Amino acid sequence: MTSQRPARHWIIVGAGSAGCVLANRMSADPDCRVTLLDDGPDLRQDAIPAAVDGPNFLDALHEPGRTHADLLAKRTTDAEASPYPRGRGLGGSSAVNAMVALRGSEQQYRDWGWSDAHRAWDRVQIPAEAAAEAELGVVDRALIAAAPRTERARLTRRAGRRITSAEAYLWPVLDRPNLVVRPNTAADRLRISGRRVTGVHLVDGTSIDADHVVVAAGAIHTPAILLRSGLDTPGIGQGLQDHPAAPLTLLLRGGVDNRPGGLVIGTLLHQHIGEDLVQLLPMNHIGRLPGAERLALFMPALMTPSGAEGTVTIDNEGQPLVDFALLSDADDRAALGAAVRLALDVLSQPSFTDIVETVYIDEHGTTADALADDTTLQTWLRSRAGDYVHASSSCAMGVVVDDHFSVVGYEGLSICDASIFPNIPDANTHLPVTMAAERFCMRETMSA
Ligand SMILES: Cc1cc2nc3c(=O)[nH]c(=O)nc-3n(C[C@H](O)[C@H](O)[C@H](O)COP(=O)(O)OP(=O)(O)OC[C@H]3O[C@@H](n4cnc5c(N)ncnc54)[C@H](O)[C@@H]3O)c2cc1C
C-alpha cells in the first residue's frame, strides 16, 4: 500500500491476537514506522516452548511468564476474586488459549453495522483445522455418542501444531526495517498533550514518541492503561462481559484413560434454547495436577448473555480491579440454568454413565444430585458460575471508541482488541478479535 502521508510513527501496545495483526498490516506501508510493545516474553521461531506448541493448553498456561499471574477477577457478585488467566508476551492469549476456532454468527456482525466483516474474514491468516479423530479423548467420544450433532472442534493449528498470532502475523515480517518489536516492555500510561496522545510512558521510566498509539492490551489491561492515563472519556472499563459458564467436574471410573498430556478440547456441542445459544464444552482432562488423574470437566456456557454490568477499575497503584458481575441479569440466570439442565441430561446418557463415576459441582464433594430443584440450582450458579476466559467489551464501540476505533475525545489514539466489541461475540473470542483487527487495518488503509 502506498500513500502521500509523511512518515508516521505508530506504537501498538500489546502483541496479542489483535496487536500482531496490526503490526503486520500497518508496517506493510513503508511510510509508517511501527513499534510493537509487549509486557511479556519473546516468541521466536527458533525458541517456541514445547508447551505452547503442544496439544495441552493447560501446559502452555504454566509456561513461565506467559500469563499475567497476579491478575484476579470476581466472577459473580457473591464470589471472591480469584486468578483470571490472560496471555502475556508475543502472541498474547493466542499462545496459551484452548485453540477453539469459531467465527460467530454473521447476524451479530450485521447487527453491529460491520457490513465489511466478510472482507475482513477473507484476510484472516489464522488456520482452523479439525481435531484429528485419533486425538479425541474419552469425554469427546462420550459426547459424540450421546449427541450426534456434536462437532469435532476446529482448532487454530496447522498439521497438529498451534499457530499463534505471532507465528501467523509477526514472523513473516520481522525483517521489515520499519517494524520494531519490543518484548519485555510494559507500557505504564499514555503521554497526552491537551487532547492529543503524543506517546507512551513505559514502566521502566522511559517514554517513546508517537504520532498515533493503538492500545491492544486486551479487555482487562487496555481499560486499566486508559484509566491510569487519566482519560475522561465516559464508559472506559464499563460493560465488561464474559460468557457465563457452569463447570461440572467428572470423576471418571477407575481404569478410564483420560491421557492428561493430550488434547484438552476436541469436540463441541452447540444448541439453541429459545433465543439463547449454549455451548457444551468437554475438557478431557484438567492437566497434570497431582490427584487429578481421574478428573475431567463438562462446561455448559451461555454464548449470548444480555448482562453487561461488569467493570474494570484500577486500585491505588493503577492495577486492574475486575468484577465480571456475571448473571446479574435474570434472563442470563434462567438461560444458564437451562444450559445446566441440558448438560446434566447429556451426562445421564449411557456413553457418559459408562465412564463417569460421579459428577461434582464443587470441591467439597457436593454431587450434581443437589441441583434437582431450581432454587438450589440458582443459588449454586450465583456463587459458583464461572467465566469462559473471553473478557470483552470493556471499551465498547459506540461508547468509548467510534466506528473507526478512535477513542472519543482524543486525537492520535485508537483501541483495537477484545475491548471494543459492542457486546460479547456469540463465539469463542480469538478469531473474532483477529477479524476485528483486520477490519481496523482495512479501514486505516482506506483512510490513508
Ligand atoms: C486460557 C485461555 C483460553 C482461551 N481459549 C480460547 C479458545 O479456545 N478459543 C478462542 O477463540 N478464544 C479463547 N480464549 C480467548 C482469546 O484467546 C482472547 O479473547 C484473545 O486472544 C484476546 O485477544 P486480545 O488481542 O484482545 O488480547 P491478548 O491476546 O490477551 O493480548 C494482549 C497483550 O497485551 C499485553 N499487555 C497487557 N498489558 C500491557 C502493558 N501494560 N504493556 C504492554 N503490553 C501489555 C499482554 O501481555 C498481551 O500479550 C482463551 C483465553 C485464555 C486466556
The ligand as an SDF file (V2000), in Angstrom:
LIG
                    3D

 53 58  0  0  0  0  0  0  0  0999 V2000
   -6.7260  -19.7170   28.9390 C   0  0  0  0  0  0  0  0  0  0  0  0
   -7.4670  -19.1210   27.7790 C   0  0  0  0  0  0  0  0  0  0  0  0
   -8.1770  -19.9660   26.9220 C   0  0  0  0  0  0  0  0  0  0  0  0
   -8.8770  -19.4130   25.8480 C   0  0  0  0  0  0  0  0  0  0  0  0
   -9.4240  -20.2620   24.9290 N   0  0  0  0  0  0  0  0  0  0  0  0
   -9.9190  -19.7500   23.7800 C   0  0  0  0  0  0  0  0  0  0  0  0
  -10.2930  -20.6070   22.7160 C   0  0  0  0  0  0  0  0  0  0  0  0
  -10.1590  -21.8240   22.7950 O   0  0  0  0  0  0  0  0  0  0  0  0
  -10.7860  -20.0390   21.5930 N   0  0  0  0  0  0  0  0  0  0  0  0
  -10.9460  -18.6890   21.4710 C   0  0  0  0  0  0  0  0  0  0  0  0
  -11.4380  -18.2360   20.4300 O   0  0  0  0  0  0  0  0  0  0  0  0
  -10.5860  -17.8490   22.4570 N   0  0  0  0  0  0  0  0  0  0  0  0
  -10.0370  -18.3510   23.5890 C   0  0  0  0  0  0  0  0  0  0  0  0
   -9.5990  -17.5160   24.5610 N   0  0  0  0  0  0  0  0  0  0  0  0
   -9.8060  -16.0660   24.4030 C   0  0  0  0  0  0  0  0  0  0  0  0
   -8.9190  -15.4340   23.3470 C   0  0  0  0  0  0  0  0  0  0  0  0
   -7.6380  -16.0200   23.3410 O   0  0  0  0  0  0  0  0  0  0  0  0
   -8.8450  -13.9260   23.6330 C   0  0  0  0  0  0  0  0  0  0  0  0
  -10.1460  -13.3740   23.6030 O   0  0  0  0  0  0  0  0  0  0  0  0
   -7.9990  -13.1700   22.6160 C   0  0  0  0  0  0  0  0  0  0  0  0
   -6.7460  -13.7850   22.4630 O   0  0  0  0  0  0  0  0  0  0  0  0
   -7.8580  -11.7250   23.0950 C   0  0  0  0  0  0  0  0  0  0  0  0
   -7.0580  -11.0120   22.1860 O   0  0  0  0  0  0  0  0  0  0  0  0
   -6.5570   -9.5570   22.5430 P   0  0  0  0  0  0  0  0  0  0  0  0
   -5.7330   -9.0910   21.4140 O   0  0  0  0  0  0  0  0  0  0  0  0
   -7.7280   -8.7420   22.9730 O   0  0  0  0  0  0  0  0  0  0  0  0
   -5.6840   -9.7290   23.8720 O   0  0  0  0  0  0  0  0  0  0  0  0
   -4.4360  -10.6710   24.1580 P   0  0  0  0  0  0  0  0  0  0  0  0
   -4.2470  -11.7000   23.1110 O   0  0  0  0  0  0  0  0  0  0  0  0
   -4.6280  -11.1490   25.5610 O   0  0  0  0  0  0  0  0  0  0  0  0
   -3.1840   -9.6850   24.0540 O   0  0  0  0  0  0  0  0  0  0  0  0
   -2.9670   -8.6020   24.9170 C   0  0  0  0  0  0  0  0  0  0  0  0
   -1.4650   -8.4160   25.0350 C   0  0  0  0  0  0  0  0  0  0  0  0
   -1.2400   -7.1560   25.6650 O   0  0  0  0  0  0  0  0  0  0  0  0
   -0.1260   -7.2770   26.5330 C   0  0  0  0  0  0  0  0  0  0  0  0
   -0.1800   -6.2510   27.5470 N   0  0  0  0  0  0  0  0  0  0  0  0
   -1.0440   -6.1150   28.5820 C   0  0  0  0  0  0  0  0  0  0  0  0
   -0.7340   -5.0300   29.3090 N   0  0  0  0  0  0  0  0  0  0  0  0
    0.3520   -4.4550   28.7220 C   0  0  0  0  0  0  0  0  0  0  0  0
    1.1440   -3.3080   29.0160 C   0  0  0  0  0  0  0  0  0  0  0  0
    0.8750   -2.5380   30.0650 N   0  0  0  0  0  0  0  0  0  0  0  0
    2.1940   -3.0240   28.2120 N   0  0  0  0  0  0  0  0  0  0  0  0
    2.4880   -3.8000   27.1340 C   0  0  0  0  0  0  0  0  0  0  0  0
    1.7620   -4.9180   26.8310 N   0  0  0  0  0  0  0  0  0  0  0  0
    0.7100   -5.2280   27.6080 C   0  0  0  0  0  0  0  0  0  0  0  0
   -0.3000   -8.6730   27.1090 C   0  0  0  0  0  0  0  0  0  0  0  0
    0.9270   -9.1330   27.6500 O   0  0  0  0  0  0  0  0  0  0  0  0
   -0.7960   -9.4640   25.9150 C   0  0  0  0  0  0  0  0  0  0  0  0
    0.2630  -10.0740   25.2050 O   0  0  0  0  0  0  0  0  0  0  0  0
   -8.8990  -18.0050   25.6550 C   0  0  0  0  0  0  0  0  0  0  0  0
   -8.1900  -17.1630   26.5110 C   0  0  0  0  0  0  0  0  0  0  0  0
   -7.4660  -17.7040   27.5610 C   0  0  0  0  0  0  0  0  0  0  0  0
   -6.6700  -16.7880   28.4490 C   0  0  0  0  0  0  0  0  0  0  0  0
  1  2  1  0
  2  3  1  0
  2 52  2  0
  3  4  2  0
  4  5  1  0
  4 50  1  0
  5  6  2  0
  6  7  1  0
  6 13  1  0
  7  8  2  0
  7  9  1  0
  9 10  1  0
 10 11  2  0
 10 12  1  0
 12 13  2  0
 13 14  1  0
 14 15  1  0
 14 50  1  0
 15 16  1  0
 16 17  1  0
 16 18  1  0
 18 19  1  0
 18 20  1  0
 20 21  1  0
 20 22  1  0
 22 23  1  0
 23 24  1  0
 24 25  2  0
 24 26  1  0
 24 27  1  0
 27 28  1  0
 28 29  2  0
 28 30  1  0
 28 31  1  0
 31 32  1  0
 32 33  1  0
 33 34  1  0
 33 48  1  0
 34 35  1  0
 35 36  1  0
 35 46  1  0
 36 37  1  0
 36 45  1  0
 37 38  2  0
 38 39  1  0
 39 40  1  0
 39 45  2  0
 40 41  1  0
 40 42  2  0
 42 43  1  0
 43 44  2  0
 44 45  1  0
 46 47  1  0
 46 48  1  0
 48 49  1  0
 50 51  2  0
 51 52  1  0
 52 53  1  0
M  END
$$$$
